[in-house]
Amino acid sequence: MITLASRSASRRAMLEAAGVAFRPVPAAIDERALERDLAGSPPAAVAVALAEAKALAVEAAGDRLVLGSDSLVVVDELRFDKPSSRRDAASHLRFFSGREMQLHSAAALAREGKVIWRHSAMATLHVRRLTDEFIETYLAEEWPAVSQCVGVFRIEGPGVQLFERIEGDHFTVLGMPLLAVLAALREHGELPS
């Protein structure tokens, strides 16, 4: 059994569906402070650093592996965090409208206070033109659920309506490069190979 250092319902659902036994223990880190420290770093490096910090922030029993994961969104070279309010969410969606979104998802495994594996992946999501009417209807249905979602969407729900095309791995879009995580868990003896 591994420890999942995340509050994300999507990450939990992915691991459950894949048959991975885990114990969720959300990591308590100051993500915004770490992002400020990494200002100017490439988005993939920031996502990896956040995943590593989460994995290292959780104390596991014995030599249990701790899985940390994080995602971030970049649109027109601007990085977006989770929306702080419904008004903020609407502002994000208006900015995303008709643009290309890069979603960087990363994962890291730590054991006994040391990162032993890390991986990042990127998906490109092409946001269709969104009307103000659509944004308001969408947020009426999806808020506050999307308040915990970078990019203001849940691809497994109505958020799929934001996009006209998606390039990249489905699991990366869900918030974790699951296939790479599963391969690493097999490599480290947590799953049968």
C-alpha positions as CSV (number, residue, x, y, z in Angstrom):
1,M,0.0,0.0,0.0
2,I,1.2,3.5,-0.9
3,T,0.4,6.9,0.6
4,L,-1.2,9.4,-1.7
5,A,-0.3,13.0,-0.7
6,S,-3.3,14.6,-2.3
7,R,-6.9,15.8,-1.6
8,S,-7.8,15.4,-5.3
9,A,-10.9,13.3,-5.9
10,S,-9.7,12.7,-9.5
11,R,-6.3,11.3,-8.4
12,R,-8.0,9.1,-5.8
13,A,-10.5,7.8,-8.5
14,M,-7.7,7.1,-10.9
15,L,-5.8,5.0,-8.4
16,E,-8.9,3.2,-7.2
17,A,-9.9,2.3,-10.8
18,A,-6.4,1.0,-11.5
19,G,-6.5,-1.2,-8.5
20,V,-3.8,0.5,-6.5
21,A,-4.1,0.2,-2.7
22,F,-3.5,3.6,-1.1
23,R,-4.0,5.6,2.0
24,P,-4.8,9.3,1.4
25,V,-2.9,11.8,3.5
26,P,-3.2,15.3,2.1
27,A,0.1,17.2,2.1
28,A,0.2,20.5,3.9
29,I,2.5,22.7,1.8
30,D,2.4,26.3,0.8
31,E,2.1,25.9,-2.9
32,R,2.0,29.6,-3.7
33,A,5.2,30.2,-1.8
34,L,7.0,27.4,-3.6
35,E,5.7,28.8,-6.9
36,R,7.0,32.2,-6.0
37,D,10.4,30.7,-5.2
38,L,10.4,29.0,-8.7
39,A,9.3,32.1,-10.6
40,G,10.9,32.0,-14.0
41,S,11.2,28.2,-14.0
42,P,9.6,26.2,-16.8
43,P,6.1,25.1,-16.0
44,A,7.0,21.4,-16.1
45,A,9.8,22.0,-13.5
46,V,7.3,23.8,-11.3
47,A,4.8,21.0,-11.5
48,V,7.6,18.4,-10.6
49,A,8.8,20.6,-7.7
50,L,5.3,20.8,-6.3
51,A,4.8,17.0,-6.7
52,E,8.1,16.4,-5.0
53,A,7.2,18.8,-2.1
54,K,3.9,17.0,-1.6
55,A,5.6,13.6,-1.5
56,L,8.2,14.8,0.9
57,A,5.7,16.6,3.2
58,V,3.9,13.4,4.2
59,E,5.4,11.1,6.7
60,A,4.8,7.5,5.7
61,A,4.8,4.5,8.0
62,G,8.0,2.5,7.6
63,D,9.3,2.4,4.1
64,R,5.9,3.0,2.4
65,L,6.1,4.9,-0.8
66,V,4.5,8.4,-0.9
67,L,3.0,9.6,-4.1
68,G,2.8,13.4,-4.7
69,S,1.2,14.9,-7.8
70,D,0.4,18.3,-9.1
71,S,-1.0,20.0,-12.2
72,L,-0.7,23.5,-13.5
73,V,-2.2,25.4,-16.4
74,V,-0.4,27.8,-18.7
75,V,-2.2,30.0,-21.3
76,D,-0.3,32.5,-23.4
77,E,2.7,32.0,-21.1
78,L,0.7,33.0,-18.0
79,R,0.4,30.4,-15.2
80,F,-3.0,30.0,-13.6
81,D,-3.8,28.6,-10.2
82,K,-7.1,27.3,-8.9
83,P,-9.7,30.1,-8.9
84,S,-10.1,31.9,-5.6
85,S,-13.8,32.7,-6.2
86,R,-16.6,32.2,-8.7
87,R,-15.9,35.6,-10.1
88,D,-12.2,34.7,-10.5
89,A,-13.3,31.4,-12.2
90,A,-15.4,33.4,-14.7
91,S,-12.4,35.7,-15.3
92,H,-10.2,32.7,-16.0
93,L,-12.7,31.2,-18.4
94,R,-13.1,34.4,-20.3
95,F,-9.3,34.6,-20.7
96,F,-9.1,30.9,-21.8
97,S,-11.8,31.4,-24.4
98,G,-10.5,30.6,-27.9
99,R,-7.0,30.0,-26.7
100,E,-4.6,27.0,-26.3
101,M,-4.2,25.7,-22.8
102,Q,-1.1,23.8,-21.7
103,L,-1.8,21.4,-18.8
104,H,1.3,20.2,-17.0
105,S,0.8,17.2,-14.7
106,A,3.6,15.7,-12.6
107,A,4.1,12.9,-10.1
108,A,6.9,12.0,-7.7
109,L,7.5,9.0,-5.4
110,A,9.4,9.4,-2.1
111,R,10.6,6.9,0.4
112,E,12.0,7.6,3.8
113,G,12.3,11.3,3.0
114,K,14.0,11.0,-0.4
115,V,12.5,11.4,-3.9
116,I,13.2,8.2,-5.8
117,W,11.2,8.9,-9.0
118,R,9.6,11.8,-10.8
119,H,7.8,12.3,-14.1
120,S,6.0,15.1,-15.9
121,A,3.7,15.2,-18.9
122,M,1.9,17.8,-20.9
123,A,-1.4,17.9,-22.7
124,T,-2.6,20.7,-25.0
125,L,-6.3,21.6,-24.7
126,H,-7.8,23.9,-27.3
127,V,-10.5,25.9,-25.6
128,R,-13.5,26.8,-27.9
129,R,-14.9,30.3,-27.9
130,L,-17.0,30.7,-24.8
131,T,-19.9,33.1,-24.5
132,D,-20.6,34.9,-21.2
133,E,-24.0,33.0,-21.2
134,F,-22.2,29.6,-21.4
135,I,-19.7,30.6,-18.7
136,E,-22.5,31.7,-16.3
137,T,-24.5,28.5,-17.0
138,Y,-21.4,26.3,-16.7
139,L,-20.4,27.9,-13.3
140,A,-24.0,27.7,-12.0
141,E,-23.7,23.9,-12.5
142,E,-20.1,23.3,-11.7
143,W,-19.3,25.8,-8.9
144,P,-17.9,25.1,-6.2
145,A,-16.7,21.7,-7.5
146,V,-14.3,23.4,-10.0
147,S,-12.9,25.7,-7.3
148,Q,-10.4,22.9,-6.6
149,C,-9.5,22.5,-10.2
150,V,-6.7,24.2,-12.0
151,G,-8.1,25.3,-15.3
152,V,-11.6,25.5,-13.8
153,F,-12.8,22.2,-15.3
154,R,-13.4,18.6,-14.6
155,I,-12.8,16.8,-17.9
156,E,-14.8,13.8,-16.6
157,G,-17.9,16.1,-16.2
158,P,-19.4,19.1,-18.0
159,G,-15.9,20.6,-18.2
160,V,-15.4,18.6,-21.4
161,Q,-17.7,21.2,-23.1
162,L,-15.0,23.8,-22.8
163,F,-12.8,22.2,-25.5
164,E,-12.9,21.7,-29.2
165,R,-9.8,19.5,-29.3
166,I,-7.4,17.8,-26.8
167,E,-3.9,16.6,-27.6
168,G,-2.2,14.4,-25.0
169,D,-2.9,11.6,-22.5
170,H,-6.3,11.4,-20.9
171,F,-4.8,10.7,-17.4
172,T,-2.5,13.8,-17.7
173,V,-5.7,15.9,-18.3
174,L,-7.3,14.3,-15.3
175,G,-4.3,15.5,-13.2
176,M,-1.7,12.7,-13.0
177,P,0.4,10.9,-15.5
178,L,-1.1,7.6,-14.4
179,L,0.6,5.2,-16.9
180,A,4.0,6.4,-15.8
181,V,3.0,6.2,-12.1
182,L,1.9,2.6,-12.6
183,A,5.1,1.7,-14.3
184,A,7.1,3.2,-11.4
185,L,5.0,1.4,-8.8
186,R,5.7,-1.9,-10.7
187,E,9.4,-1.0,-10.8
188,H,9.5,-0.4,-7.0
189,G,7.6,-3.6,-6.2
190,E,4.2,-2.0,-5.3
191,L,2.4,-3.7,-8.2
192,P,3.0,-7.1,-9.8
193,S,4.9,-6.8,-13.1
